[in-house]
Each structure stands twice: as structure tokens, then as C-alpha cells.
């Protein structure tokens, strides 16, 4: 029984470690995407920055032929 509890504890610790790594990776990716978005908005001369999801942003970039500008 003790071995099973030890195994469960190790699995829980491994899962927690993995979740923390994913969280750190997502934080870094969010920072990079935000910086790229800000640079693009500056290049486009957009003065008012509005918050939107990636999906909303892509919808704004696709014309009727489906070509991303």
C-alpha cells in the first residue's frame, strides 16, 4: 500500500511540474505575441489598440477571397 501511495505522490508531483512548465511556456508565448502585435499595430499606424483574440484578429485580416494581408 505504501508503494502505491508513493507512486501516486510521484505522479502528482510530475503532473504538477508539467503544468508549471506549460504555464511558463504560455506566459513566454503570450509576451512574444503581444510584442509582435504591438509592432504590427505600430507599422499599420493604428493609434487605438483594442484587445481581441487571435481568432478575431485573423478575421479582420482575411478578405473575401480568403487571402491574409
trRosetta pair geometry for C-beta under 8 A, 3 or more apart (Angstrom, degrees):
i j d omega theta_ij theta_ji phi_ij phi_ji
1 4 5.7 -54 -155 32 36 112
1 5 6.6 33 150 -16 67 104
2 5 5.7 -54 -150 37 35 110
2 6 6.3 36 151 -20 66 106
3 6 5.6 -53 -147 37 32 113
3 7 6.3 34 153 -20 65 105
4 7 5.7 -54 -149 36 31 112
4 8 6.4 32 153 -18 65 105
5 8 5.6 -53 -147 37 33 111
5 9 6.3 36 153 -20 65 105
6 9 5.7 -53 -149 36 31 113
6 10 6.4 30 153 -18 64 105
7 10 5.7 -53 -147 36 32 110
7 11 6.3 31 154 -18 65 106
8 11 5.7 -53 -145 38 32 111
8 12 6.2 33 154 -19 65 106
9 12 5.7 -55 -147 37 30 111
9 13 6.3 29 154 -18 64 106
10 13 5.7 -55 -147 38 31 110
10 14 6.3 33 153 -19 65 106
11 14 5.6 -53 -146 37 31 112
11 15 6.3 33 154 -19 64 106
12 15 5.7 -53 -147 36 31 112
12 16 6.3 32 154 -19 64 106
13 16 5.7 -52 -146 37 31 112
13 17 6.3 35 153 -20 64 106
14 17 5.7 -54 -149 36 30 113
14 18 6.4 31 153 -19 64 106
15 18 5.7 -54 -148 36 32 112
15 19 6.3 32 154 -19 65 105
16 19 5.7 -53 -147 36 31 112
16 20 6.4 32 154 -19 64 106
17 20 5.8 -55 -149 36 30 111
17 21 6.5 31 152 -19 64 105
18 21 5.7 -54 -150 35 32 112
18 22 6.4 32 152 -18 66 104
19 22 5.7 -53 -148 36 32 111
19 23 6.3 36 152 -22 65 106
20 23 5.5 -51 -147 35 32 115
20 24 6.4 34 153 -19 64 103
21 24 5.8 -53 -149 35 32 110
21 25 6.3 32 152 -18 65 107
22 25 5.6 -55 -147 38 32 112
22 26 6.2 31 155 -18 66 107
23 26 5.9 -55 -147 37 29 110
23 27 6.4 33 153 -23 63 105
24 27 5.6 -53 -151 32 32 114
24 28 6.6 30 153 -16 64 104
25 28 5.8 -56 -152 36 32 109
25 29 6.2 30 153 -17 66 108
26 29 5.6 -54 -142 40 33 112
26 30 6.1 39 156 -24 66 104
27 30 5.8 -52 -148 33 28 113
27 31 6.6 29 152 -19 61 104
28 31 5.8 -55 -154 34 32 112
28 32 6.5 29 152 -17 66 106
29 32 5.7 -55 -148 37 34 111
29 33 6.2 31 156 -17 68 107
30 33 5.9 -55 -144 39 29 109
30 34 6.2 32 156 -21 64 108
31 34 5.8 -56 -147 36 28 112
31 35 6.4 27 155 -18 63 106
32 35 5.8 -56 -150 36 30 110
32 36 6.4 28 154 -16 65 107
33 36 5.7 -55 -146 39 32 111
33 37 6.1 35 154 -22 65 107
33 54 7.6 -54 -169 -85 142 112
34 37 5.7 -54 -146 36 29 113
34 38 6.3 30 155 -19 64 106
35 38 5.8 -54 -148 36 30 111
35 39 6.4 30 153 -19 64 105
36 39 5.7 -54 -148 36 32 111
36 40 6.3 30 155 -17 65 107
37 40 5.8 -56 -148 38 30 110
37 41 6.2 30 155 -19 65 107
37 57 7.5 -85 -122 -118 114 156
38 41 5.7 -53 -144 36 30 111
38 42 6.4 32 154 -20 63 105
38 49 7.4 -4 -112 -115 74 144
39 42 5.7 -56 -151 35 30 112
39 43 6.4 30 152 -18 65 106
40 43 5.6 -53 -147 37 34 111
40 44 6.2 25 156 -13 67 109
41 44 5.9 -60 -145 43 29 107
41 46 4.5 -79 -163 59 82 116
41 49 5.7 47 176 -102 164 96
42 45 7.6 35 177 -73 32 31
42 46 7.7 -79 -63 45 21 75
46 49 6.8 102 120 -83 108 60
52 56 3.8 -113 176 89 113 132
52 57 5.4 143 99 -55 117 78
52 60 7.8 63 110 -14 165 132
53 56 4.7 99 52 6 76 100
53 57 7.0 -137 96 -5 42 87
54 57 5.6 -54 -149 36 33 114
54 58 6.3 31 155 -18 66 105
55 58 5.9 -55 -147 37 30 108
55 59 6.5 35 152 -22 63 104
56 59 5.7 -53 -152 32 32 115
56 60 6.8 33 150 -20 63 103
57 60 5.8 -58 -159 32 34 111
57 61 6.6 24 149 -15 67 111
58 61 5.5 -61 -147 39 38 110
58 62 6.3 33 158 -24 71 108
58 68 7.4 -46 -151 -111 81 116
59 62 6.2 -58 -143 30 30 107
61 68 5.0 25 136 -146 112 82
61 69 5.8 -147 -167 43 78 77
62 66 5.9 -10 -168 -140 110 39
62 67 7.1 144 -147 64 63 29
62 68 5.8 -37 -89 -87 69 66
63 66 7.3 -71 70 -3 61 16
63 67 5.6 -12 41 54 103 82
63 69 6.7 71 -28 -34 107 109
